[in-house]
Amino acid sequence: IRCFTDSGNPAYTFVGGVRLDVNDAEVSHSGDYPVVKKDAVPGEVLAITGKGPLVQTGDGLLILTEFIMEGEKAKSLTTLLGGGIPVILG
């Protein structure tokens, strides 16, 4: 994730029209989550998990565990839920 550089150009994605700057993430291991969408493109948010947004990458899935929402100082998953993204509990 390029956010760990001092370039001022953090990694980011959009969820429900809200920009998320990514501070930390973890790789989702094969089988951790069911296939949510077969034709997802890299960077696409597939679901909201108990840990954070689940994002398609070029090689698998990533869970955004620390992020800052545009206009906010801390993450708020309840705000993201209004974006029509599926929720995976657990």
Secondary structure, DSSP 8 states (H G I E B T S, - for coil): -GGGSSSS---EEEETTEEEEEEEEEEE-TTSS--S-TT--TT-EEEE-SSSEEEE-SSSEEEEEEEEETT-SS--HHHHHTT---B---
